[in-house]
Amino acid sequence: RLVGNGTDFTGIADREGACRDVEERFGLSPDDKLMLFVGQQIFQKNLKKLLDAAALYRKNGGVFKMLMVGEGYAKEQLEKQAEELGLSDCVTFTGKILDRELLSKLYVRAQLFTFPSLYDNAPVVLREAAAMGCPAILVEGSNAADGVTEGENAFLCEDSAESIAAAMGRAFADEARRKR
């Protein structure tokens, strides 16, 4: 008998308060569209491509903030890439967050969980995001995207910066669909 990964995240009663807490802590406006990545800052997670996609989305008129939560051997190189792409004003590398309450608030405040990893198998962070009502962008055919359907419970893309950026655009263009 196989049992899939689960999460202890069950929801937050005061979602508005949770959002205010995150906004105060990370200098966000209530109107900021927030994308979130949670995980190791390693190249296997496809994070260089995620930053390239964020730059493309911005170049095409997308306005957003992104929090990159985690530590890892590639963090400094990814911070440098974000700076070179002109994303320093909208992408923040927070470092590791071990406070489960704060992490759950981040998922609540984010409008989009960006997880283009081809490396992960049944990632717990994806289940955490889903439990808190944060829809994800996943690479179609990846292990992380196993069991999800485009537009129903995730936004799927191909493994390219262009396709990830297009998924960001689709997700933010239809608020009702994203919330559903």
N, CA, C and O of each residue as an XYZ file, in Angstrom:
720
protein
N       0.849     -1.174      0.000
C       0.000      0.000      0.000
C       0.892      1.234      0.000
O       1.809      1.342      0.814
N       0.626      2.152     -0.901
C       1.391      3.394     -1.007
C       0.572      4.559     -0.485
O      -0.618      4.680     -0.778
N       1.212      5.402      0.278
C       0.576      6.613      0.786
C       1.416      7.798      0.334
O       2.615      7.855      0.605
N       0.791      8.734     -0.347
C       1.499      9.904     -0.846
C       1.885     10.858      0.265
O       1.388     10.763      1.387
N       2.774     11.776     -0.059
C       3.166     12.803      0.900
C       1.959     13.636      1.296
O       1.029     13.827      0.512
N       1.990     14.120      2.506
C       0.941     14.995      3.002
C       1.553     16.209      3.649
O       2.763     16.422      3.567
N       0.734     16.999      4.288
C       1.202     18.192      4.977
C       0.384     18.425      6.232
O      -0.772     18.011      6.325
N       0.993     19.087      7.185
C       0.269     19.453      8.395
C      -0.386     20.826      8.254
O      -1.045     21.278      9.191
N      -0.228     21.499      7.124
C      -0.878     22.784      6.891
C      -2.366     22.549      6.659
O      -2.756     21.760      5.798
N      -3.181     23.238      7.430
C      -4.627     23.013      7.329
C      -5.414     24.272      7.018
O      -6.621     24.197      6.789
N      -4.778     25.402      7.003
C      -5.470     26.648      6.717
C      -5.226     27.668      7.813
O      -4.688     27.357      8.876
N      -5.635     28.883      7.527
C      -5.500     29.991      8.466
C      -6.855     30.676      8.554
O      -7.432     31.055      7.534
N      -7.357     30.834      9.759
C      -8.664     31.461      9.946
C      -8.650     32.928      9.523
O      -9.574     33.379      8.847
N      -7.630     33.672      9.904
C      -7.529     35.097      9.587
C      -6.599     35.296      8.395
O      -5.442     35.683      8.556
N      -7.114     35.029      7.204
C      -6.303     35.148      5.996
C      -5.875     36.594      5.741
O      -4.751     36.839      5.304
N      -6.756     37.541      6.009
C      -6.402     38.953      5.802
C      -5.279     39.368      6.745
O      -4.363     40.083      6.336
N      -5.336     38.932      7.989
C      -4.273     39.231      8.950
C      -2.960     38.590      8.531
O      -1.894     39.191      8.668
N      -3.041     37.368      8.021
C      -1.839     36.679      7.540
C      -1.202     37.460      6.396
O       0.018     37.616      6.343
N      -2.029     37.944      5.491
C      -1.518     38.725      4.355
C      -0.862     40.015      4.837
O       0.207     40.388      4.355
N      -1.500     40.693      5.785
C      -0.913     41.927      6.332
C       0.437     41.645      6.987
O       1.381     42.418      6.820
N       0.534     40.541      7.731
C       1.804     40.180      8.378
C       2.919     40.007      7.347
O       4.028     40.506      7.533
N       2.618     39.301      6.268
C       3.615     39.073      5.213
C       3.986     40.391      4.544
O       5.162     40.656      4.293
N       2.989     41.208      4.260
C       3.246     42.490      3.599
C       4.157     43.373      4.457
O       5.090     43.991      3.944
N       3.886     43.430      5.746
C       4.719     44.238      6.649
C       6.140     43.690      6.719
O       7.110     44.445      6.660
N       6.254     42.385      6.843
C       7.576     41.771      7.004
C       8.445     41.918      5.757
O       9.655     42.116      5.864
N       7.831     41.822      4.568
C       8.606     41.809      3.328
C       8.436     43.077      2.480
O       8.863     43.113      1.326
N       7.817     44.109      3.051
C       7.697     45.388      2.356
C       6.830     45.329      1.114
O       7.155     45.942      0.097
N       5.735     44.600      1.190
C       4.832     44.457      0.047
C       3.622     45.369      0.208
O       3.219     45.703      1.323
N       3.066     45.756     -0.900
C       1.806     46.488     -0.927
C       0.670     45.463     -1.031
O       0.860     44.386     -1.597
N      -0.509     45.791     -0.490
C      -1.643     44.868     -0.645
C      -1.990     44.571     -2.109
O      -2.587     43.537     -2.407
N      -1.617     45.474     -3.017
C      -1.921     45.291     -4.441
C      -0.865     44.498     -5.198
O      -1.085     44.128     -6.351
N       0.280     44.229     -4.567
C       1.352     43.504     -5.251
C       0.920     42.077     -5.592
O       0.409     41.346     -4.743
N       1.137     41.699     -6.853
C       0.964     40.302     -7.249
C       2.210     39.568     -6.781
O       3.328     39.938     -7.139
N       2.017     38.534     -5.985
C       3.164     37.849     -5.380
C       3.301     36.429     -5.898
O       2.371     35.626     -5.830
N       4.505     36.139     -6.425
C       4.877     34.776     -6.784
C       5.842     34.270     -5.724
O       6.601     35.046     -5.142
N       5.810     32.976     -5.480
C       6.582     32.379     -4.403
C       7.276     31.114     -4.883
O       6.692     30.299     -5.596
N       8.531     30.965     -4.481
C       9.234     29.692     -4.610
C       9.716     29.319     -3.221
O      10.257     30.156     -2.498
N       9.520     28.064     -2.850
C      10.020     27.545     -1.576
C      10.794     26.275     -1.876
O      10.262     25.344     -2.481
N      12.052     26.239     -1.452
C      12.851     25.037     -1.656
C      14.331     25.353     -1.635
O      14.744     26.493     -1.427
N      15.111     24.325     -1.854
C      16.558     24.511     -1.908
C      16.918     25.406     -3.088
O      16.337     25.300     -4.168
N      17.874     26.275     -2.863
C      18.374     27.150     -3.926
C      19.512     26.396     -4.630
O      20.693     26.649     -4.395
N      19.112     25.468     -5.492
C      20.061     24.638     -6.233
C      19.638     24.628     -7.700
O      18.459     24.789     -8.015
N      20.598     24.440     -8.582
C      20.300     24.510    -10.016
C      19.365     23.392    -10.478
O      18.632     23.573    -11.451
N      19.375     22.244     -9.801
C      18.503     21.139    -10.197
C      17.019     21.520    -10.130
O      16.187     20.867    -10.759
N      16.687     22.558     -9.383
C      15.287     22.983     -9.244
C      14.829     23.863    -10.412
O      13.690     24.330    -10.429
N      15.720     24.087    -11.392
C      15.363     24.860    -12.591
C      15.189     26.353    -12.280
O      14.402     27.040    -12.931
N      15.924     26.843    -11.286
C      15.724     28.210    -10.823
C      16.318     29.261    -11.759
O      15.821     30.385    -11.819
N      17.383     28.904    -12.493
C      17.893     29.847    -13.490
C      16.809     30.126    -14.526
O      16.609     31.269    -14.937
N      16.118     29.079    -14.941
C      15.044     29.230    -15.922
C      13.869     30.009    -15.329
O      13.224     30.790    -16.028
N      13.594     29.796    -14.044
C      12.517     30.543    -13.384
C      12.813     32.042    -13.399
O      11.928     32.847    -13.687
N      14.053     32.417    -13.089
C      14.417     33.839    -13.118
C      14.375     34.394    -14.541
O      13.929     35.523    -14.749
N      14.834     33.613    -15.520
C      14.727     34.049    -16.922
C      13.261     34.274    -17.300
O      12.933     35.235    -17.997
N      12.388     33.384    -16.837
C      10.955     33.510    -17.119
C      10.380     34.761    -16.456
O       9.582     35.473    -17.065
N      10.780     35.028    -15.219
C      10.308     36.230    -14.530
C      10.727     37.484    -15.297
O       9.948     38.428    -15.420
N      11.956     37.491    -15.810
C      12.431     38.635    -16.591
C      11.623     38.784    -17.884
O      11.284     39.901    -18.273
N      11.315     37.674    -18.550
C      10.498     37.727    -19.767
C       9.087     38.217    -19.465
O       8.536     39.048    -20.187
N       8.510     37.688    -18.382
C       7.161     38.111    -17.986
C       7.148     39.618    -17.729
O       6.228     40.321    -18.147
N       8.168     40.099    -17.044
C       8.263     41.539    -16.767
C       8.446     42.331    -18.064
O       7.812     43.369    -18.252
N       9.303     41.847    -18.947
C       9.552     42.528    -20.235
C       8.256     42.654    -21.032
O       8.063     43.624    -21.764
N       7.377     41.674    -20.886
C       6.097     41.677    -21.602
C       5.007     42.429    -20.849
O       3.829     42.329    -21.193
N       5.400     43.187    -19.813
C       4.436     44.031    -19.108
C       3.960     43.498    -17.776
O       3.166     44.156    -17.104
N       4.418     42.331    -17.374
C       4.008     41.773    -16.094
C       4.596     42.549    -14.926
O       5.783     42.877    -14.924
N       3.773     42.837    -13.944
C       4.195     43.538    -12.737
C       3.983     42.577    -11.574
O       2.890     42.038    -11.401
N       5.024     42.364    -10.780
C       4.945     41.356     -9.729
C       6.055     41.559     -8.715
O       6.986     42.339     -8.918
N       5.925     40.831     -7.620
C       6.999     40.630     -6.646
C       7.170     39.117     -6.537
O       6.220     38.360     -6.733
N       8.385     38.689     -6.224
C       8.647     37.256     -6.061
C       9.519     37.062     -4.832
O      10.517     37.757     -4.639
N       9.125     36.110     -4.013
C       9.939     35.717     -2.868
C      10.530     34.348     -3.151
O       9.817     33.403     -3.487
N      11.838     34.258     -3.009
C      12.561     33.006     -3.192
C      13.006     32.547     -1.799
O      13.960     33.083     -1.236
N      12.313     31.563     -1.260
C      12.556     31.097      0.104
C      13.450     29.867      0.067
O      13.144     28.891     -0.619
N      14.545     29.913      0.797
C      15.414     28.751      0.896
C      16.882     29.125      0.858
O      17.250     30.278      0.635
N      17.698     28.128      1.080
C      19.157     28.248      1.036
C      19.677     27.168      0.103
O      18.954     26.229     -0.231
N      20.906     27.297     -0.311
C      21.522     26.268     -1.138
C      22.772     26.788     -1.802
O      23.050     27.987     -1.790
N      23.531     25.861     -2.388
C      24.828     26.210     -2.974
C      24.713     27.236     -4.097
O      25.686     27.937     -4.376
N      23.562     27.347     -4.746
C      23.422     28.235     -5.910
C      22.826     29.595     -5.566
O      22.644     30.429     -6.453
N      22.521     29.831     -4.301
C      21.806     31.062     -3.929
C      22.555     32.319     -4.380
O      21.945     33.210     -4.971
N      23.840     32.409     -4.119
C      24.590     33.612     -4.504
C      24.582     33.814     -6.017
O      24.438     34.942     -6.489
N      24.734     32.746     -6.769
C      24.726     32.856     -8.233
C      23.333     33.264     -8.733
O      23.214     34.027     -9.692
N      22.298     32.760     -8.090
C      20.938     33.118     -8.482
C      20.645     34.581     -8.142
O      19.981     35.275     -8.912
N      21.135     35.049     -6.996
C      20.982     36.467     -6.644
C      21.680     37.351     -7.677
O      21.157     38.394     -8.070
N      22.858     36.926     -8.109
C      23.606     37.681     -9.125
C      22.838     37.679    -10.446
O      22.756     38.708    -11.116
N      22.276     36.526    -10.823
C      21.489     36.444    -12.052
C      20.288     37.385    -11.980
O      19.992     38.093    -12.942
N      19.598     37.392    -10.840
C      18.435     38.273    -10.681
C      18.852     39.733    -10.853
O      18.147     40.517    -11.487
N      19.992     40.088    -10.289
C      20.493     41.454    -10.416
C      20.815     41.774    -11.880
O      20.450     42.839    -12.378
N      21.494     40.856    -12.566
C      21.856     41.067    -13.974
C      20.628     41.170    -14.867
O      20.660     41.853    -15.891
N      19.554     40.503    -14.488
C      18.310     40.547    -15.266
C      17.455     41.764    -14.927
O      16.387     41.959    -15.507
N      17.926     42.580    -13.987
C      17.169     43.766    -13.591
C      15.982     43.459    -12.707
O      14.991     44.190    -12.717
N      16.072     42.372    -11.933
C      14.955     41.948    -11.093
C      15.152     42.262     -9.609
O      14.338     41.856     -8.779
N      16.209     42.972     -9.273
C      16.525     43.222     -7.861
C      15.407     43.946     -7.121
O      15.252     43.778     -5.912
N      14.628     44.746     -7.838
C      13.551     45.486     -7.188
C      12.279     44.670     -7.003
O      11.353     45.109     -6.321
N      12.227     43.478     -7.610
C      10.989     42.699     -7.495
C      11.212     41.256     -7.044
O      10.242     40.553     -6.760
N      12.449     40.803     -6.971
C      12.739     39.441     -6.499
C      13.565     39.549     -5.222
O      14.612     40.196     -5.195
N      13.077     38.902     -4.166
C      13.757     38.916     -2.872
C      14.111     37.494     -2.472
O      13.255     36.611     -2.452
N      15.374     37.283     -2.156
C      15.839     36.005     -1.632
C      15.789     36.103     -0.112
O      16.554     36.859      0.488
N      14.904     35.351      0.505
C      14.644     35.491      1.943
C      15.573     34.666      2.809
O      15.694     34.921      4.007
N      16.236     33.673      2.213
C      16.949     32.696      3.021
C      15.958     31.644      3.513
O      14.785     31.644      3.139
N      16.455     30.759      4.350
C      15.635     29.665      4.866
C      14.617     30.206      5.874
O      14.959     31.032      6.720
N      13.392     29.749      5.786
C      12.354     30.093      6.755
C      11.895     28.794      7.401
O      11.276     27.952      6.750
N      12.199     28.638      8.679
C      11.827     27.429      9.416
C      10.528     27.602     10.199
O       9.929     26.619     10.634
N      10.098     28.834     10.376
C       8.871     29.132     11.109
C       7.673     28.679     10.272
O       7.342     29.306      9.266
N       7.031     27.596     10.687
C       5.934     27.002      9.904
C       4.734     27.953      9.797
O       4.034     27.958      8.785
N       4.502     28.742     10.823
C       3.388     29.689     10.772
C       3.649     30.765      9.718
O       2.758     31.105      8.939
N       4.871     31.299      9.694
C       5.219     32.297      8.684
C       5.161     31.687      7.289
O       4.673     32.320      6.353
N       5.649     30.480      7.147
C       5.615     29.823      5.846
C       4.171     29.643      5.369
O       3.875     29.866      4.195
N       3.285     29.246      6.264
C       1.881     29.085      5.864
C       1.284     30.433      5.456
O       0.470     30.493      4.535
N       1.678     31.503      6.125
C       1.198     32.838      5.755
C       1.714     33.244      4.375
O       0.999     33.889      3.608
N       2.944     32.870      4.060
C       3.486     33.175      2.725
C       2.646     32.511      1.635
O       2.334     33.135      0.621
N       2.283     31.249      1.845
C       1.449     30.556      0.855
C       0.092     31.235      0.714
O      -0.450     31.324     -0.388
N      -0.454     31.712      1.827
C      -1.756     32.387      1.793
C      -1.651     33.699      1.016
O      -2.533     34.017      0.219
N      -0.585     34.458      1.240
C      -0.435     35.768      0.594
C      -0.076     35.661     -0.890
O      -0.470     36.511     -1.688
N       0.662     34.630     -1.254
C       1.089     34.485     -2.655
C      -0.097     34.142     -3.552
O      -0.975     33.364     -3.179
N      -0.102     34.730     -4.725
C      -1.121     34.375     -5.718
C      -0.681     33.218     -6.598
O      -1.496     32.616     -7.296
N       0.623     32.905     -6.565
C       1.133     31.885     -7.472
C       2.380     31.238     -6.881
O       3.309     31.927     -6.459
N       2.391     29.927     -6.855
C       3.551     29.159     -6.402
C       4.281     28.690     -7.653
O       3.739     27.911     -8.437
N       5.498     29.159     -7.838
C       6.262     28.838     -9.047
C       7.234     27.710     -8.728
O       8.153     27.883     -7.928
N       7.032     26.567     -9.348
C       7.842     25.394     -9.033
C       8.173     24.621    -10.310
O       7.562     23.587    -10.583
N       9.145     25.118    -11.099
C       9.459     24.483    -12.381
C      10.440     23.317    -12.288
O      11.058     22.956    -13.289
N      10.592     22.730    -11.122
C      11.583     21.679    -10.909
C      11.288     20.423    -11.733
O      10.153     19.956    -11.822
N      12.352     19.905    -12.326
C      12.289     18.600    -12.991
C      12.921     17.543    -12.092
O      12.933     16.357    -12.423
N      13.434     17.976    -10.978
C      14.243     17.181    -10.057
C      13.405     16.514     -8.970
O      13.728     15.413     -8.525
N      12.338     17.171     -8.544
C      11.577     16.715     -7.382
C      10.541     15.656     -7.723
O       9.980     15.631     -8.819
N      10.306     14.789     -6.756
C       9.305     13.744     -6.865
C       8.338     13.900     -5.699
O       8.738     13.737     -4.546
N       7.075     14.214     -5.973
C       6.043     14.403     -4.950
C       6.479     15.420     -3.895
O       6.519     15.091     -2.709
N       6.807     16.652     -4.306
C       7.326     17.637     -3.360
C       6.301     18.051     -2.306
O       5.148     18.342     -2.623
N       6.737     18.071     -1.060
C       5.875     18.472      0.048
C       5.455     19.926     -0.110
O       4.323     20.280      0.218
N       6.358     20.780     -0.610
C       6.014     22.202     -0.752
C       4.817     22.409     -1.670
O       4.042     23.344     -1.471
N       4.659     21.566     -2.655
C       3.507     21.661     -3.547
C       2.214     21.351     -2.786
O       1.192     22.005     -2.992
N       2.268     20.361     -1.918
C       1.099     20.019     -1.099
C       0.802     21.120     -0.087
O      -0.360     21.404      0.203
N       1.855     21.741      0.449
C       1.664     22.858      1.378
C       0.970     24.021      0.665
O       0.010     24.591      1.184
N       1.462     24.365     -0.523
C       0.861     25.458     -1.289
C      -0.603     25.161     -1.587
O      -1.462     26.026     -1.415
N      -0.886     23.956     -2.028
C      -2.264     23.583     -2.358
C      -3.163     23.640     -1.123
O      -4.296     24.114     -1.202
N      -2.666     23.162      0.008
C      -3.457     23.171      1.238
C      -3.817     24.589      1.667
O      -4.848     24.811      2.303
N      -2.951     25.553      1.312
C      -3.194     26.941      1.698
C      -3.877     27.742      0.588
O      -4.059     28.952      0.717
N      -4.255     27.066     -0.504
C      -5.001     27.714     -1.573
C      -4.156     28.496     -2.552
O      -4.652     29.423     -3.192
N      -2.886     28.141     -2.682
C      -1.985     28.845     -3.601
C      -1.738     27.973     -4.833
O      -1.095     26.929     -4.726
N      -2.239     28.384     -6.002
C      -2.060     27.578     -7.215
C      -0.614     27.589     -7.697
O       0.135     28.530     -7.435
N      -0.237     26.538     -8.399
C       1.161     26.352     -8.803
C       1.326     26.360    -10.315
O       0.426     25.997    -11.072
N       2.520     26.791    -10.723
C       2.996     26.587    -12.090
C       3.973     25.426    -12.026
O       4.933     25.453    -11.256
N       3.724     24.410    -12.837
C       4.552     23.204    -12.865
C       4.889     22.853    -14.310
O       4.145     23.191    -15.231
N       6.004     22.181    -14.496
C       6.389     21.735    -15.829
C       5.633     20.450    -16.158
O       5.723     19.452    -15.442
N       4.892     20.502    -17.253
C       4.111     19.343    -17.687
C       5.042     18.151    -17.929
O       6.089     18.287    -18.562
N       4.648     16.992    -17.418
C       5.435     15.782    -17.583
C       6.470     15.577    -16.493
O       7.088     14.514    -16.427
N       6.673     16.567    -15.639
C       7.621     16.409    -14.532
C       6.980     15.565    -13.428
O       5.757     15.443    -13.357
N       7.808     14.993    -12.581
C       7.271     14.225    -11.457
C       6.435     15.104    -10.539
O       5.438     14.644     -9.982
N       6.830     16.362    -10.374
C       6.075     17.281     -9.523
C       4.661     17.491    -10.059
O       3.736     17.734     -9.284
N       4.486     17.400    -11.373
C       3.185     17.641    -11.998
C       2.340     16.376    -12.117
O       1.253     16.408    -12.694
N       2.825     15.281    -11.582
C       2.072     14.029    -11.647
C       0.710     14.191    -10.976
O       0.624     14.593     -9.816
N      -0.337     13.880    -11.709
C      -1.688     13.917    -11.153
C      -2.365     15.273    -11.221
O      -3.453     15.433    -10.668
N      -1.761     16.258    -11.879
C      -2.413     17.562    -11.992
C      -2.894     17.781    -13.427
O      -2.391     17.172    -14.372
N      -3.875     18.663    -13.559
C      -4.473     18.961    -14.851
C      -4.432     20.457    -15.088
O      -4.814     21.236    -14.215
N      -3.974     20.862    -16.256
C      -3.893     22.276    -16.632
C      -5.221     22.973    -16.382
O      -6.278     22.515    -16.817
N      -5.142     24.106    -15.661
C      -6.316     24.934    -15.444
C      -7.290     24.402    -14.418
O      -8.215     25.108    -14.015
N      -7.098     23.170    -13.991
C      -8.000     22.586    -12.986
C      -7.372     22.681    -11.599
O      -7.993     23.172    -10.656
N      -6.134     22.205    -11.487
C      -5.460     22.280    -10.195
C      -4.001     22.724    -10.325
O      -3.214     22.571     -9.390
N      -3.651     23.268    -11.472
C      -2.312     23.837    -11.685
C      -2.291     24.527    -13.041
O      -3.176     24.342    -13.877
N      -1.248     25.330    -13.227
C      -0.961     25.903    -14.532
C       0.287     25.197    -15.042
O       1.355     25.292    -14.436
N       0.146     24.491    -16.156
C       1.254     23.700    -16.676
C       1.972     24.451    -17.787
O       1.382     25.266    -18.496
N       3.246     24.158    -17.918
C       4.063     24.791    -18.948
C       5.085     23.784    -19.440
O       5.253     22.708    -18.867
N       5.764     24.157    -20.513
C       6.895     23.368    -20.999
C       8.139     23.802    -20.240
O       8.121     24.792    -19.509
N       9.199     23.062    -20.420
C      10.455     23.347    -19.738
C      11.253     24.403    -20.500
O      12.330     24.121    -21.024
N      10.716     25.614    -20.556
C      11.418     26.731    -21.190
C      11.009     28.013    -20.478
O       9.909     28.113    -19.934
N      11.899     28.981    -20.488
C      11.592     30.264    -19.855
C      10.376     30.914    -20.517
O       9.547     31.523    -19.840
N      10.272     30.783    -21.836
C       9.148     31.371    -22.562
C       7.824     30.761    -22.119
O       6.842     31.477    -21.924
N       7.797     29.456    -21.961
C       6.567     28.787    -21.566
C       6.212     29.067    -20.101
O       5.037     29.212    -19.763
N       7.216     29.140    -19.244
C       6.959     29.479    -17.839
C       6.403     30.898    -17.750
O       5.444     31.145    -17.019
N       7.003     31.832    -18.493
C       6.515     33.217    -18.508
C       5.081     33.283    -19.031
O       4.262     34.040    -18.510
N       4.780     32.492    -20.058
C       3.413     32.462    -20.596
C       2.437     31.924    -19.549
O       1.314     32.417    -19.444
N       2.852     30.921    -18.777
C       1.997     30.390    -17.711
C       1.753     31.449    -16.638
O       0.650     31.549    -16.102
N       2.777     32.238    -16.325
C       2.594     33.346    -15.376
C       1.526     34.298    -15.910
O       0.629     34.718    -15.180
N       1.638     34.626    -17.186
C       0.667     35.513    -17.812
C      -0.740     34.950    -17.787
O      -1.690     35.669    -17.473
N      -0.889     33.662    -18.117
C      -2.213     33.021    -18.080
C      -2.793     33.047    -16.677
O      -3.975     33.332    -16.488
N      -1.956     32.747    -15.701
C      -2.426     32.684    -14.316
C      -2.894     34.048    -13.821
O      -3.931     34.147    -13.164
N      -2.139     35.098    -14.129
C      -2.511     36.423    -13.643
C      -3.593     37.084    -14.486
O      -4.234     38.030    -14.028
N      -3.806     36.608    -15.706
C      -4.822     37.194    -16.584
C      -6.232     36.793    -16.180
O      -7.188     37.496    -16.507
N      -6.377     35.691    -15.484
C      -7.712     35.180    -15.140
C      -7.762     34.911    -13.628
O      -7.514     33.800    -13.160
N      -8.093     35.977    -12.887
C      -8.085     35.885    -11.426
C      -9.072     34.838    -10.910
O      -8.760     34.096     -9.979
N     -10.264     34.778    -11.513
C     -11.266     33.818    -11.052
C     -10.763     32.383    -11.219
O     -10.933     31.550    -10.329
N     -10.153     32.107    -12.351
C      -9.621     30.754    -12.596
C      -8.486     30.437    -11.636
O      -8.410     29.333    -11.097
N      -7.597     31.413    -11.423
C      -6.479     31.217    -10.511
C      -6.987     30.931     -9.091
O      -6.497     30.018     -8.426
N      -7.945     31.697     -8.643
C      -8.491     31.489     -7.292
C      -9.202     30.134     -7.184
O      -9.133     29.477     -6.145
N      -9.872     29.727     -8.238
C     -10.573     28.437     -8.226
C      -9.572     27.304     -8.186
O      -9.963     26.136     -8.171
